């Protein structure tokens, strides 16, 4: 998988910020066939297009971001 910061799970219809994800996001359990990687939040939030986005931001990642709780696995 590419080293991009945002990961969309097309099955759950959630996208994750890998900088703030944790074990509850179950990234390692996702099937590769459901993963799409993005460089930016906007790209992930507006996939496949701005008028009808596929996914919503993961609430776990969102809460961790608010607390600035960075994943120990994140590599800048």
ROVEX-577756 format. One record per residue: x, y, z of N, C-alpha, C, CB in turn; residue in three letters; residue number from 1. Coordinates in Angstrom, 1 decimal, decimal comma, m for minus. Glycine has a CB too. Example, Ala and Ser with C-alpha at 12.3 -4.5 7.8 and 13.67 -1.06 7.14 Angstrom:
<sites>
[site [13,2 m5,7 7,8] [12,3 m4,5 7,8] [13,2 m3,3 7,8] [11,3 m4,5 9,0] 'ALA' 1];
[site [12,8 m2,2 7,1] [13,7 m1,1 7,1] [12,9 0,0 7,9] [14,1 m0,6 5,7] 'SER' 2];
</sites>
This chain:
<sites>
[site [0,8 m1,2 0,0] [0,0 0,0 0,0] [0,9 1,2 0,0] [m1,0 0,0 1,2] 'UNK' 1];
[site [0,4 2,3 m0,7] [1,2 3,5 m0,8] [1,2 4,2 0,6] [0,5 4,4 m1,8] 'UNK' 2];
[site [2,2 5,0 0,8] [2,4 5,8 2,0] [1,7 7,2 1,8] [3,8 6,1 2,4] 'UNK' 3];
[site [0,4 7,2 2,0] [m0,4 8,4 1,9] [m1,1 8,5 3,2] [m1,5 8,3 0,7] 'UNK' 4];
[site [m1,5 9,7 3,6] [m2,0 10,0 4,9] [m3,5 9,6 5,1] [m1,9 11,4 5,2] 'UNK' 5];
[site [m4,3 9,6 4,1] [m5,7 9,3 4,3] [m6,1 8,0 3,6] [m6,6 10,4 3,7] 'UNK' 6];
[site [m6,9 7,2 4,2] [m7,3 5,9 3,7] [m8,8 5,7 3,8] [m6,6 4,8 4,5] 'UNK' 7];
[site [m9,4 5,5 2,6] [m10,8 5,3 2,5] [m11,1 3,8 2,5] [m11,4 5,9 1,2] 'UNK' 8];
[site [m12,0 3,4 3,3] [m12,5 2,0 3,3] [m13,9 2,0 2,5] [m12,7 1,4 4,8] 'UNK' 9];
[site [m13,9 1,5 1,3] [m15,1 1,6 0,5] [m16,2 0,7 1,0] [m14,8 1,2 m1,0] 'UNK' 10];
[site [m15,8 m0,3 1,8] [m16,8 m1,2 2,4] [m17,6 m0,5 3,5] [m16,1 m2,5 2,9] 'UNK' 11];
[site [m16,9 0,1 4,5] [m17,5 0,8 5,6] [m18,0 2,2 5,3] [m16,6 0,8 6,8] 'UNK' 12];
[site [m17,4 2,7 4,2] [m17,7 4,1 3,7] [m17,2 5,1 4,8] [m19,2 4,3 3,5] 'UNK' 13];
[site [m16,0 4,8 5,3] [m15,4 5,8 6,2] [m14,0 6,0 5,7] [m15,4 5,2 7,7] 'UNK' 14];
[site [m13,5 7,2 5,9] [m12,1 7,4 5,6] [m11,3 7,8 6,9] [m11,9 8,5 4,5] 'UNK' 15];
[site [m10,1 7,4 6,9] [m9,3 7,5 8,1] [m8,1 8,4 7,9] [m8,8 6,2 8,6] 'UNK' 16];
[site [m7,7 9,2 8,9] [m6,5 10,0 8,9] [m5,4 9,1 9,6] [m6,7 11,4 9,6] 'UNK' 17];
[site [m4,5 8,6 8,9] [m3,6 7,6 9,5] [m2,7 8,3 10,5] [m2,7 7,0 8,4] 'UNK' 18];
[site [m2,6 9,6 10,5] [m1,8 10,3 11,6] [m2,5 10,1 12,9] [m1,7 11,7 11,2] 'UNK' 19];
[site [m3,9 10,0 12,9] [m4,6 9,9 14,2] [m5,4 8,6 14,4] [m5,6 11,1 14,2] 'UNK' 20];
[site [m5,2 7,7 13,5] [m5,9 6,4 13,7] [m5,3 5,6 14,8] [m5,9 5,6 12,4] 'UNK' 21];
[site [m6,2 4,7 15,4] [m5,7 3,8 16,4] [m6,2 2,4 16,1] [m6,0 4,3 17,8] 'UNK' 22];
[site [m6,0 1,5 17,0] [m6,4 0,1 16,9] [m7,9 m0,1 16,6] [m6,0 m0,7 18,0] 'UNK' 23];
[site [m8,7 0,9 17,2] [m10,2 0,8 17,0] [m10,6 1,0 15,6] [m10,9 1,8 17,9] 'UNK' 24];
[site [m9,8 1,6 14,8] [m10,1 1,8 13,3] [m10,0 0,5 12,5] [m9,1 2,8 12,7] 'UNK' 25];
[site [m9,3 m0,5 13,1] [m9,1 m1,8 12,5] [m8,5 m1,7 11,0] [m10,4 m2,5 12,4] 'UNK' 26];
[site [m7,5 m0,8 10,9] [m6,9 m0,7 9,6] [m6,3 m2,0 9,1] [m5,8 0,4 9,6] 'UNK' 27];
[site [m5,6 m2,7 9,9] [m4,9 m4,0 9,5] [m5,9 m5,0 9,1] [m4,1 m4,5 10,7] 'UNK' 28];
[site [m7,2 m4,9 9,6] [m8,2 m5,9 9,2] [m8,9 m5,6 7,9] [m9,2 m6,0 10,3] 'UNK' 29];
[site [m8,7 m4,5 7,3] [m9,3 m4,1 6,0] [m8,8 m4,9 4,9] [m9,1 m2,6 5,8] 'UNK' 30];
[site [m9,6 m5,3 4,0] [m9,2 m6,0 2,8] [m8,6 m5,0 1,9] [m10,4 m6,7 2,1] 'UNK' 31];
[site [m7,5 m5,3 1,2] [m6,9 m4,4 0,3] [m7,8 m4,0 m0,8] [m5,6 m5,1 m0,3] 'UNK' 32];
[site [m8,8 m4,8 m1,2] [m9,7 m4,5 m2,3] [m10,6 m3,4 m1,9] [m10,5 m5,8 m2,7] 'UNK' 33];
[site [m10,7 m3,1 m0,6] [m11,6 m2,0 m0,1] [m10,8 m0,7 0,2] [m12,4 m2,4 1,1] 'UNK' 34];
[site [m9,5 m0,7 0,0] [m8,7 0,5 0,4] [m8,4 1,4 m0,8] [m7,4 0,0 1,0] 'UNK' 35];
[site [m8,6 2,7 m0,6] [m8,1 3,7 m1,6] [m7,4 4,8 m0,7] [m9,3 4,3 m2,4] 'UNK' 36];
[site [m6,2 5,1 m1,2] [m5,3 6,0 m0,4] [m5,4 7,4 m1,1] [m3,9 5,5 m0,4] 'UNK' 37];
[site [m5,2 8,4 m0,2] [m5,2 9,8 m0,7] [m4,2 10,6 0,0] [m6,6 10,5 m0,5] 'UNK' 38];
[site [m3,7 11,7 m0,6] [m2,7 12,5 0,0] [m3,4 13,6 0,9] [m1,9 13,3 m1,0] 'UNK' 39];
[site [m4,6 14,0 0,6] [m5,2 15,1 1,4] [m6,6 14,7 1,9] [m5,3 16,4 0,5] 'UNK' 40];
[site [m7,0 15,4 2,9] [m8,3 15,3 3,5] [m9,4 15,6 2,4] [m8,5 16,2 4,7] 'UNK' 41];
[site [m9,2 16,6 1,6] [m10,2 17,0 0,6] [m10,3 16,0 m0,5] [m9,7 18,3 m0,1] 'UNK' 42];
[site [m9,3 15,4 m0,9] [m9,4 14,3 m1,9] [m10,2 13,1 m1,3] [m8,0 13,8 m2,3] 'UNK' 43];
[site [m10,0 12,7 m0,1] [m10,7 11,6 0,5] [m12,2 12,0 0,7] [m10,1 11,2 1,8] 'UNK' 44];
[site [m12,4 13,2 1,2] [m13,7 13,7 1,6] [m14,6 13,9 0,3] [m13,7 15,0 2,3] 'UNK' 45];
[site [m14,0 14,2 m0,8] [m14,8 14,5 m2,0] [m14,8 13,3 m3,0] [m14,3 15,7 m2,6] 'UNK' 46];
[site [m14,3 12,2 m2,6] [m14,2 11,0 m3,6] [m15,6 10,4 m3,7] [m13,2 10,0 m3,1] 'UNK' 47];
[site [m16,1 10,0 m4,8] [m15,5 10,1 m6,1] [m15,7 11,5 m6,7] [m16,1 9,1 m7,1] 'UNK' 48];
[site [m16,7 12,3 m6,2] [m16,8 13,7 m6,6] [m17,4 14,5 m5,5] [m17,7 13,8 m7,9] 'UNK' 49];
[site [m17,3 15,8 m5,6] [m17,7 16,7 m4,5] [m19,2 16,7 m4,2] [m17,3 18,2 m4,9] 'UNK' 50];
[site [m20,0 16,5 m5,3] [m21,5 16,5 m5,2] [m22,0 15,3 m4,5] [m22,1 16,7 m6,5] 'UNK' 51];
[site [m21,3 14,2 m4,6] [m21,8 12,9 m4,0] [m20,7 12,1 m3,5] [m22,6 12,1 m5,1] 'UNK' 52];
[site [m20,1 12,6 m2,3] [m19,0 11,8 m1,7] [m19,4 10,5 m1,2] [m18,4 12,7 m0,6] 'UNK' 53];
[site [m18,5 9,5 m1,3] [m18,8 8,2 m0,9] [m18,8 8,0 0,7] [m17,8 7,2 m1,5] 'UNK' 54];
[site [m17,8 8,6 1,3] [m17,6 8,3 2,7] [m17,6 9,5 3,7] [m16,2 7,7 2,8] 'UNK' 55];
[site [m17,6 9,2 5,0] [m17,5 10,2 6,0] [m16,2 10,0 6,8] [m18,8 10,2 6,9] 'UNK' 56];
[site [m15,8 11,0 7,5] [m14,6 11,0 8,3] [m14,8 10,1 9,5] [m14,1 12,4 8,7] 'UNK' 57];
[site [m13,9 9,2 9,8] [m14,0 8,3 10,9] [m14,0 9,1 12,2] [m12,7 7,3 10,9] 'UNK' 58];
[site [m15,0 8,8 13,0] [m15,2 9,5 14,3] [m14,0 9,3 15,3] [m16,5 9,2 15,0] 'UNK' 59];
[site [m13,4 8,1 15,2] [m12,3 7,8 16,1] [m11,1 8,7 15,7] [m11,9 6,3 16,0] 'UNK' 60];
[site [m10,8 8,8 14,4] [m9,7 9,6 13,9] [m10,0 11,1 14,2] [m9,5 9,5 12,4] 'UNK' 61];
[site [m11,2 11,5 14,1] [m11,7 12,9 14,3] [m11,4 13,2 15,8] [m13,1 13,1 14,0] 'UNK' 62];
[site [m11,8 12,4 16,7] [m11,6 12,6 18,1] [m10,2 12,7 18,5] [m12,4 11,6 19,0] 'UNK' 63];
[site [m9,4 11,7 17,9] [m7,9 11,7 18,2] [m7,3 13,0 17,7] [m7,3 10,5 17,6] 'UNK' 64];
[site [m7,7 13,5 16,5] [m7,2 14,7 16,0] [m7,5 15,9 16,9] [m7,7 14,9 14,6] 'UNK' 65];
[site [m8,7 15,9 17,4] [m9,1 17,0 18,3] [m8,2 17,1 19,5] [m10,5 16,9 18,7] 'UNK' 66];
[site [m7,7 15,9 20,0] [m6,9 15,8 21,2] [m5,4 15,8 20,8] [m7,2 14,5 21,9] 'UNK' 67];
[site [m5,1 15,9 19,5] [m3,7 15,8 19,0] [m3,0 14,5 19,4] [m2,9 17,0 19,4] 'UNK' 68];
[site [m3,8 13,4 19,4] [m3,3 12,1 19,8] [m2,8 11,4 18,6] [m4,4 11,3 20,5] 'UNK' 69];
[site [m1,5 11,6 18,3] [m0,9 11,1 17,0] [m0,6 9,6 17,2] [0,4 11,8 16,7] 'UNK' 70];
[site [m0,9 8,8 16,1] [m0,6 7,4 16,1] [0,9 7,1 16,2] [m1,2 6,7 14,8] 'UNK' 71];
[site [1,3 6,1 17,1] [2,7 5,8 17,2] [3,2 5,2 15,9] [2,9 4,9 18,4] 'UNK' 72];
[site [2,4 4,7 15,0] [2,8 4,1 13,8] [2,9 5,1 12,6] [1,8 3,0 13,4] 'UNK' 73];
[site [2,5 6,3 12,8] [2,5 7,3 11,7] [3,9 7,7 11,4] [1,6 8,5 12,0] 'UNK' 74];
[site [4,3 7,7 10,2] [5,6 8,2 9,7] [5,3 9,3 8,8] [6,4 7,1 9,0] 'UNK' 75];
[site [5,9 10,5 9,1] [5,7 11,7 8,3] [6,5 11,7 7,1] [6,1 13,0 9,1] 'UNK' 76];
</sites>
